[in-house]
Amino acid sequence: MFIDKAKIFIKGGKGGNGAISFRREKYVAAGGPDGGDGGKGSDIVFAPDDSLSTLIDFRYKKKYIAPDGEPGGAKRCFGKSMEPTVIKVPRGTVVKDAQTGRVLADVSDEPVTVARGGKGGKGNAHFATPTRQIPRFAKPGFPGEKFDVTLELKLLADVGLVGFPNVGKSSLISVVSAAKPEIANYHFTTITPVLGVVKRGEKSFVMADIPGLIEGASEGVGLGHEFLRHVERCRLIVHVVDVSGIEGRDPKEDFEKINHELANFSEELAERPQIVAANKCDLASEEQIADFQKFIEDRGYPFFKISAATTMGTDALIDAVMAKLDTLPPVKRYEAQQLTLEELAAMDEQKHSFTVTKQDGVYIVDAEWLAPILSVVNMEDYESLQYFQRVLRSSGIIDELERQGIQEDDLVSIFDFEFNYVR
């Protein structure tokens, strides 16, 4: 089954927590802090794999959570950093943020890191000072990045064959390349894109047979609308038209309708260079061919008479395609889009967001990011509590408590930790 779009959840590994440890050896009564740093969490990396041609695997596994870094240990032992978690996808897959549509990666050449693992937290050995010689706290590991992402497979082809169903696109690619698509005299014989390599001497290019489009395809009508994205990368479009009108359609109207659908789908496609291949010339009259040729050339498009069934004119068409490709830029690559200042501000605000509510005289603080900090704070140690107080002050939680009118000795609850407020 050809699946070219999928939605999954990815999450980089959390960094390991820093260790709280003190050197204790024979004849060393107070050796000082020696807690090591936590290891880095695993990155989520997308890598191209030429043995894959579909995203079908992602219909069955939709969550990819990378392993966390190991916590630090005693004697300044650092926790182990995790190796990257590699997700293999077909070459040409574009990874987008599902919420914003922002391009995160184009997996067409090299492996790309999309969700970074969190850094490890620092052990208590880092926090010793001349006035604080026994720090009983450490830093937690940082959380890894997480995204809901959409995967879109956009074929890496130099030339895209477009046109109405049953105009002979499959026949054309079968005679100019080694591709062997299904060919029959009915509509929608091709229901998945087919790639073929066309060779001329030492030169070659990749041609894609896109399933037949119909009027309204860009708005979701018919079978072909799902495959318009595969034309987006193509450097050149070969527009195949049934010039014979054997099925009762007007080739001029067919040409205009397909170009209208391409323009509706993407302004870039409307400006993409085109070569028009008038197919089934062996079934058309000279008057039909001459009339359609004048119609096309008046619009500035190169025109070629072909018959894919008999291979007439196909060599001249391919030679023209080769010559045109030499003048065009490489296959389109999508650049990762940077976060805007507004998005960065929103993420930073969300990262340290919290709510304070008062219930039955108790001030309840809800802040998810405080949980790992609480896990490494020693509530029986004065300096550790001072560290925690600085976190509450710098994050604005204490300011919010005071704004809501908290008084001396009022009870504050943060997860399973409760304390009386002291000014």
C-alpha positions in Angstrom: 0.0 0.0 0.0 1.4 3.4 -1.0 1.1 5.8 2.0 2.7 9.2 1.5 1.4 11.1 4.6 1.5 10.2 8.3 1.3 11.9 11.7 3.4 10.8 14.6 4.6 12.0 18.0 8.4 12.3 18.7 10.1 13.1 22.0 13.8 13.5 22.7 15.2 11.8 25.8 15.4 13.7 29.1 18.8 14.5 30.5 19.9 12.5 33.5 19.7 14.2 36.9 22.9 15.4 38.6 24.0 13.4 41.6 24.1 14.5 45.2 27.1 12.8 46.7 30.0 13.4 49.1 33.4 12.0 49.2 33.7 9.6 52.1 36.9 7.6 52.5 39.1 6.3 55.3 41.0 9.2 56.9 38.9 11.7 54.9 36.1 12.8 57.2 34.7 15.5 55.0 35.9 15.2 51.5 33.4 17.6 50.0 30.8 17.1 47.3 31.6 14.8 44.4 28.3 14.3 42.6 28.7 13.8 38.9 26.6 15.3 36.0 23.8 13.5 34.3 24.1 12.2 30.7 22.5 13.8 27.7 19.2 12.3 26.5 18.9 10.7 23.1 18.2 12.8 20.0 15.5 11.8 17.5 17.2 11.6 14.1 15.4 11.1 10.7 17.6 9.3 8.2 16.8 8.6 4.5 16.6 4.9 3.5 16.5 4.1 -0.2 15.0 0.7 0.5 11.8 2.4 1.7 9.2 3.9 -0.7 6.2 4.4 1.5 5.3 5.7 5.0 3.1 2.7 5.7 5.1 1.7 8.8 4.0 4.9 10.6 0.3 3.7 10.4 1.1 1.1 13.1 3.6 2.9 15.3 2.8 6.5 16.1 4.9 7.3 19.2 8.7 7.5 19.2 10.2 8.3 22.6 13.9 8.4 22.9 15.7 7.0 26.0 16.7 9.3 28.9 20.3 10.0 29.8 21.7 8.2 32.8 21.9 10.0 36.2 25.2 11.1 37.5 27.0 9.1 40.2 29.4 9.4 43.1 33.1 10.2 42.7 32.3 12.7 39.9 31.1 9.9 37.7 29.1 11.3 34.8 26.0 9.5 33.6 26.0 7.9 30.2 24.8 10.0 27.3 22.4 8.1 25.0 23.1 7.4 21.3 20.7 9.0 18.8 17.4 7.3 18.1 17.3 6.9 14.3 13.9 6.8 12.5 14.3 5.6 8.8 12.1 7.2 6.2 12.0 7.2 2.4 14.3 9.7 0.8 12.4 12.9 0.0 10.3 12.9 3.2 9.5 16.4 4.6 9.0 16.6 8.4 6.6 19.4 9.6 5.3 20.6 12.9 1.7 19.3 13.0 0.4 22.4 14.8 2.1 25.2 12.9 3.0 23.6 9.5 6.6 24.8 10.0 9.2 22.7 8.1 11.5 21.0 10.6 13.5 18.9 8.1 13.8 17.7 4.5 15.2 14.2 4.7 16.6 14.0 1.2 20.4 13.8 1.7 21.9 13.4 5.1 20.3 12.3 8.5 18.7 15.3 10.3 18.2 15.8 14.0 14.6 16.9 14.6 14.0 16.6 18.4 17.0 17.1 20.6 17.5 15.3 23.8 17.9 17.3 27.0 21.2 18.1 28.6 22.2 16.4 31.8 21.8 18.2 35.1 24.9 19.2 37.0 25.9 17.3 40.1 26.4 19.0 43.5 30.2 19.2 42.9 29.5 22.2 40.7 27.9 24.2 43.5 30.6 24.2 46.2 31.9 27.6 47.1 34.0 28.9 50.0 30.8 29.8 51.9 28.8 26.8 50.7 31.0 23.8 51.2 28.3 21.1 51.6 25.7 21.7 48.8 22.9 19.2 49.3 21.2 19.9 46.0 21.9 19.2 42.3 20.3 20.2 39.0 17.8 18.0 37.3 18.2 17.0 33.7 16.6 19.1 31.0 13.6 17.7 29.2 14.0 16.7 25.5 12.1 18.4 22.7 8.8 17.0 21.7 6.7 17.5 18.7 3.6 16.2 16.9 4.9 16.0 13.4 3.5 15.2 10.0 5.6 13.3 7.5 5.0 14.0 3.8 6.7 12.1 1.1 7.5 14.3 -1.9 9.1 12.3 -4.6 12.6 13.3 -5.7 12.1 13.4 -9.5 13.5 15.7 -12.2 10.5 15.4 -14.5 6.8 14.9 -13.6 4.3 13.6 -16.1 0.9 15.2 -15.6 -2.4 14.9 -17.5 -5.9 13.5 -17.4 -6.5 9.8 -16.8 -5.8 7.5 -19.7 -3.9 9.9 -21.8 -0.8 7.6 -22.0 1.5 8.7 -19.3 2.2 5.2 -18.1 2.8 4.1 -21.7 5.3 6.9 -22.2 7.3 6.2 -19.0 7.4 2.5 -19.9 9.0 3.1 -23.3 11.6 5.7 -22.3 12.7 4.0 -19.0 12.9 0.6 -17.3 9.8 1.3 -15.3 7.0 -1.2 -15.8 3.7 0.4 -14.6 0.4 -1.3 -15.1 -1.0 -0.2 -18.5 -4.6 -0.7 -19.6 -7.4 1.1 -21.5 -9.3 2.4 -18.5 -9.1 5.3 -16.2 -6.9 5.4 -13.1 -4.8 2.4 -14.1 -2.0 4.1 -12.2 -3.1 4.7 -8.6 0.4 5.3 -7.1 3.3 7.4 -8.4 5.8 5.5 -10.5 9.5 6.4 -10.8 11.6 5.6 -13.8 15.2 6.4 -14.7 15.7 7.7 -18.3 19.2 7.3 -19.7 20.9 8.9 -22.7 24.5 8.0 -23.0 26.2 9.1 -19.7 23.4 11.3 -18.7 20.2 10.3 -16.9 17.3 11.8 -15.1 14.4 10.6 -12.9 10.8 10.7 -14.3 7.7 10.4 -12.2 4.4 9.2 -13.6 1.8 11.0 -11.4 -1.7 9.4 -11.2 -4.2 11.1 -13.5 -5.7 14.4 -12.3 -9.2 15.6 -12.9 -11.0 18.9 -12.7 -11.2 20.0 -9.0 -8.2 17.9 -8.0 -6.5 20.8 -6.1 -9.6 21.1 -4.0 -9.7 17.4 -3.1 -11.8 16.0 -5.9 -10.9 12.7 -7.5 -7.9 10.3 -7.0 -5.0 12.5 -8.1 -5.3 15.4 -5.6 -3.3 13.4 -3.0 -0.4 13.1 -5.4 -0.1 16.7 -6.5 2.6 17.2 -3.8 4.8 14.8 -5.7 5.0 17.3 -8.6 6.3 20.1 -6.3 9.9 19.0 -6.4 10.0 18.4 -10.2 12.3 20.7 -12.1 10.3 20.2 -15.3 6.7 19.2 -16.1 5.9 17.1 -19.2 2.2 17.7 -19.9 0.8 14.7 -21.7 -2.4 15.4 -23.7 -4.6 13.0 -25.7 -4.6 15.0 -29.0 -7.0 12.6 -30.7 -9.9 13.4 -28.4 -10.8 9.7 -28.8 -12.7 9.7 -25.4 -14.8 12.7 -26.5 -12.7 15.4 -24.6 -11.3 18.5 -26.1 -7.5 18.5 -25.7 -7.4 22.3 -25.4 -9.8 22.2 -22.5 -7.9 19.3 -20.9 -4.7 21.3 -21.1 -6.2 24.4 -19.5 -8.0 22.5 -16.8 -4.8 20.6 -15.7 -2.8 23.9 -15.6 -5.6 25.5 -13.6 -5.4 22.6 -11.0 -1.6 23.0 -10.8 -1.9 26.7 -10.2 -4.6 26.3 -7.6 -2.4 23.8 -5.7 0.8 26.0 -5.8 1.8 29.2 -7.4 5.3 27.7 -7.9 3.8 24.9 -10.0 2.1 27.4 -12.3 5.5 28.9 -13.1 7.3 25.6 -13.5 8.7 25.0 -17.0 6.5 22.8 -19.2 6.9 20.7 -22.3 3.7 19.6 -24.0 3.6 16.0 -25.4 0.6 15.5 -27.8 0.1 11.8 -27.4 -1.9 9.4 -29.6 -1.0 11.2 -32.8 -1.4 7.9 -34.6 -5.1 8.1 -33.9 -5.5 11.9 -34.7 -5.9 13.7 -38.0 -3.4 16.2 -39.3 -6.0 18.9 -38.8 -6.4 18.0 -35.1 -2.6 18.0 -34.5 -2.0 21.2 -36.4 -4.8 23.0 -34.5 -3.6 21.9 -31.1 0.1 22.6 -32.0 -0.9 26.3 -32.9 -2.8 26.5 -29.6 0.1 25.4 -27.5 2.9 27.3 -29.4 0.8 30.5 -29.2 1.1 30.2 -25.4 4.8 29.8 -25.6 5.2 26.1 -24.7 7.4 23.6 -26.6 5.3 21.1 -28.6 6.1 17.5 -29.5 4.0 15.0 -31.5 4.4 11.5 -30.0 2.7 8.1 -29.9 3.8 6.2 -26.9 2.2 3.1 -28.2 4.4 3.1 -31.3 7.3 5.1 -29.7 7.0 7.7 -32.5 8.6 11.0 -31.5 9.6 9.8 -28.0 13.3 10.1 -28.7 13.0 13.8 -29.8 10.9 14.5 -26.7 13.5 13.0 -24.3 16.3 14.8 -26.1 14.4 18.1 -25.6 13.8 17.2 -21.9 17.5 16.5 -21.4 18.5 19.8 -23.0 16.0 21.7 -20.9 17.1 20.1 -17.6 20.7 21.2 -18.3 19.5 24.8 -17.9 17.4 24.3 -14.8 18.4 24.4 -11.1 18.6 21.2 -9.0 15.6 19.4 -7.5 14.0 21.6 -4.9 15.0 21.1 -1.3 13.0 22.4 1.6 14.9 24.5 4.2 14.1 24.1 7.9 12.1 27.1 9.0 13.4 29.0 12.1 11.0 29.9 14.9 9.7 33.4 14.9 10.4 35.7 17.8 6.7 35.4 18.7 6.9 31.6 18.7 10.1 31.6 20.8 8.5 34.0 23.3 5.4 31.7 23.5 7.6 28.6 24.0 9.6 30.3 26.7 6.4 31.5 28.5 4.9 28.0 28.2 8.2 26.4 29.5 7.9 28.4 32.8 4.1 28.7 33.0 2.3 28.1 36.2 -1.0 28.7 37.9 -1.8 29.6 41.5 -5.2 28.8 42.9 -6.5 29.1 46.5 -8.7 26.3 47.9 -9.8 26.2 51.6 -7.0 28.6 52.6 -4.3 26.7 50.8 -2.4 28.2 47.8 -1.9 25.5 45.3 0.9 26.0 42.7 0.6 24.0 39.5 3.8 24.0 37.4 4.9 20.9 35.6 8.5 22.1 35.1 8.9 22.2 38.9 8.5 18.5 39.4 12.1 17.5 38.4 13.5 20.3 40.5 11.6 19.2 43.6 12.9 15.6 43.1 16.5 16.8 43.7 15.9 19.4 46.4 16.8 18.3 50.0 14.1 19.8 52.1 16.1 19.2 55.3 19.0 21.2 54.1 19.0 25.0 54.5 21.1 25.8 51.4 19.1 23.4 49.3 15.9 25.2 50.4 17.6 28.5 49.6 18.2 27.3 46.1 14.5 26.3 45.8 13.4 29.7 47.1 15.5 31.4 44.4 13.8 29.3 41.7 10.3 30.3 43.1 11.4 34.0 43.1 13.0 34.1 39.7 10.1 32.3 38.0 7.6 34.8 39.4 5.7 32.3 41.6 6.4 34.2 44.9 5.3 37.5 43.2 2.0 35.8 42.2 1.5 34.5 45.7 2.0 38.0 47.1 -0.3 39.5 44.5 -3.1 37.1 45.5 -2.6 38.3 49.1 -0.7 35.4 50.8 0.0 36.1 54.5 2.7 34.9 56.9 2.3 31.2 57.8 -0.3 30.6 55.0 0.1 27.1 53.6 1.5 26.6 50.1 1.2 23.2 48.2 3.4 22.2 45.3 2.8 18.6 44.2 3.3 16.6 47.3 5.4 19.3 49.1 3.8 21.7 51.5 5.3 24.6 53.4 4.3 27.7 55.4 5.0 30.9 53.7 7.6 33.1 55.4 8.4 36.6 54.2 
